[in-house]
């Protein structure tokens, strides 16, 4: 049974999340405090973490940063903040998705399932060739390590997923909407900015001159492609 950690100080919201996730077949643990949530999250006992943004003692941004530096599991932020900059910041720190309060419990469960299945799919690529190489970029699909011109670069999970998808479909152009649907699994208003943030972060890490990218290119009016 997959185990989920909920870090949420609103007991009513936490109880709703727990009840619906348990009905869906998951094991759930609740923590109300930021510092305690970080400690529990780093224990390595969980398959996914639901993380509130506003918490006592330590906020969700700080927790997300520290969790992502140590863990490779899905992190979904649950936030009452409406500003896109907060969502983009959370995604940039390594969160995989976010859910706005108030939320539909069925949507929350669907997103949890989507993220868990996505991680399992990425990790469960047994046998065959475990490396994808295009030009001088190499991805190891077992270890999630990335090398550019022989130099390892560190990627957050969603950065890795975007790069893996584009390298698996070289020279094909994908719109922001298509990439969001393929990588995040949901196509919602305003989420296209998420794709641009992750593309820009990949360019900053991979390119000698990010303003003139040689790998992930923009096809104006169409989308992005990994160029061969």
Protein Blocks (a to p, Z undefined) as FASTA:
>chain_A
ZZdddddfblklmmmmmmmmmmnopacdddfbfklmmmmmmnopafbdcddfbdghiafk
lmmmmmmmmpccddddddfbfbfklmmmmmmnopabdcdddddfklmmmmmmmmmmmmmm
mmmmgghjfbdcehjaccdfklopaceehiacdddfklmmmmmmmmmmghiacdfklmmm
mmnopacehilmmmmmmmmmmmmmmpmblmlcfklccdehilccddZZ
